């Protein structure tokens, strides 16, 4: 009977050790993510040009956060902020895109 109790305690100890190890791995991952996001925010604050800002954020997400695709677009009239044409989606186009998208059942 004592052997059975010792076996149960060892198993519980192993479970707790595994959970603690997983918790510490998650904490380390979260700390690394926090530092990356902190760096991102500091660089965003220091940007003075919207095109450079968009380029930086896109590359940051792809390189640091390992996202497959990141694209930043601005929904504004073309001449409003001296933006590259590839980054601008005019209000007319945006309205047609999003009105169709919002009509889909999953958004209702």
N, C-alpha and C positions, 0 to 999 in steps of 0.2 A: 504494500500500500504506500509506503514512503517512497519507494522507487517511482511509482506512478505519479505521485505529487511532484517529485523532483523533475520528472520528465515534462510534466505540464508547465512547471515554472520555467524550465529551460526554453520550452517552445514559446511561452509568452515573452520571455526575455529577448529571444531572437526576433519575434515580431516587433517588439518595441524598438529594438536596435535598428531594424530595417526601416521602420517608420521614421525614426529620428534621422537616419541617414538620408532618406528621401526628403525630409523637411529641410535639412541643411543644404542639400543640392538645390532645392527650390529657392531657398534664401539667397544662395550664391548667384543663381540665375537672375533673380529679381534685383539684386544689388548691381549686377553687370548691366542689366536693362536700365535701371535708374541712372547709372552713370552715363550711358549712351544718350538717354533722353535729355539729361541735364546738359550734355555737350551740344545736342541738337538745339535746344532752346537758347543757349548762349550764342550760338552761331546765327540763329534766326534773328535774334535781337540786334546783332551787329551788322546784318545785311542792309544795304542801302538801295539795292536795285532789285526789282521784282523778278526779272529774268534770272539773275544770279541766285536769288533766293529759291526759285522754283527748281533750277538745276541742282542746287545743293541738296534740297530736301529729297528730290527724286533719287539722287545718287546715295544719300544717306540711308534711305529706306531699303534700297537694293543691296548696298554693300554691308551696312552695319546690322540691319534687321533681317536681311536675307529674304526680302519680298521678291517675288518673281517680277512684278511690274508695279511701277509707281509713276503716275502721270499727273501733273498739276495743270489745271486749266482755269482760266479766269472768265467768268460770265459777265461780260461788260461790252459796251460798244468798242469797236476796234481801236479808236484813237484816244481812248481815255487815259491810259497810263503808260504809253510808250512801251508796250509789250510786243514780244515777238508774235507774229501772226499765228504760228503753230500753237500758241498757248491760249488764244482767244476763241471763245465760243460766244457769238453774239446772242443777245437776249431772244431774238426771234428763233434762232436755232435751238437754244436751250429750252425755250417754252415748248417747242414741238417735241423735243426728245423727252423731256420730263413729263409732259402731259400724257403722252402715250405710255410711258413707264408707270405712272401712277394709276392708270386705268386698269392695270393688270390685277387679277384677283388677289395675289399675295399681298398687295398694299391696301386692300379694302378692308 
